[in-house]
Amino acid sequence: MLKLFSIASAASLLLSSLISPVALAKDAGHGHDYRTFHVDGKIDYGKIGDSYTADLVMYLAGNQFMVMEELIKDFQSKHQDIKTVYVETIPPGQIFKKQLLKQGMINGEKTAMNPDLFASVNINHLKKLNGKGLMDEHMIYIHNKLELMVAKGNPKGIKGAKDLGRDDLVQSHPNPLTEGIFKFYGSEMLKDLGLYEQVTADKKCKKCWAVEGKTWFTSRHHRETPHRIEQGEADVGIVWASEVVHAKQQGRTLEGVEIAAPHNKQDKVGYAIGPMLKGRNPAHAKTFMQYLATDAAQAIYTSYGFAPASKEELSIKPLSAR
């Protein structure tokens, strides 16, 4: 069973995971969810209290976790007055519901309800914040698309998304309650293919079998899927294309099977970011948004399998609740 680690355990595991893909797989990367980046290069793991004190606090869509170390290092090298950056990377639905609109607890600690920046793969999260008077501007800064993840060598011979209708596959997918990748995109893809009921049995839950022995919904994060595939607990799962790139970069025994457009949702997936009006560091938030629009930031994201945003998308715009 996948569980949150204690702060001490997470720190220990993550230090070893920097050099060991196996260690990273053991906790499905959950330990990367809460990090404080220091301008001198030091990284603290699991210091939740830093969400109240860091020079820049960001709650971002979780699947960017692999980009953050390189991205923040580059950002701080250019803005050395921003000495500490606290970054949380968990599913944006969970952040929206349980940390921005309601006091959240991480490892028994309260976490700040007023980050300087919030990002989601669903712009409607930002529009709802606008309706509550908590955010009034935004921009789209990167794109992604759906892909299938399988074991190295593709032992089941999976050719594309239509194969998710096969009876001989054990599947692992993001849960539909808090994970935007499935709630907004993966479920739509399955419906487009006429496979939704077959794959999910119309069940909405997390850390559960949607179809007993056939379709598993993850507990908190879709990066649990590569862990399940490596452990022989699943044959295939819906992930972001960037996760396949990251797995290969780590030398893990995984690979991807492309999903043909438009089923991969590449024309719909846009990451939206905006400053929280109650954030403590509005100037630093603006500085980071401007940085995201630079060629350097966009190049870092694309090196991890994301697709760049257009120049027009990278301009900061007013946000409407509609």
Secondary structure, DSSP 4 states (H G I P E B T S, - for coil): ---PPPHHHHHHHHHHHTT-HHHHHHTTTGGGGEEEEETTS-EEES-GGGGGT-SEEEEEEGGGTTTHHHHHHHHHHH-TT--EEEEEEE-HHHHIIIIISS-EEETTEEE-S--SEEEES-HHHHHHHHHTTS--EEEEEEE--EEEEEETT-TT---SGGGGG-TT--EEE--TTT-HIIIIIIHHHHHHTT-HHHHHTT---SSEEEETTTEEEPSS-TTHHHHHHHTTS-SEEEEEHHHHHHHHHTT-SEEEEE--TTTT-TTT-EEEEEE-TT-S-HHHHHHHHHHHTSHHHHHHHHHTT-EEPPTTTTS-EE----
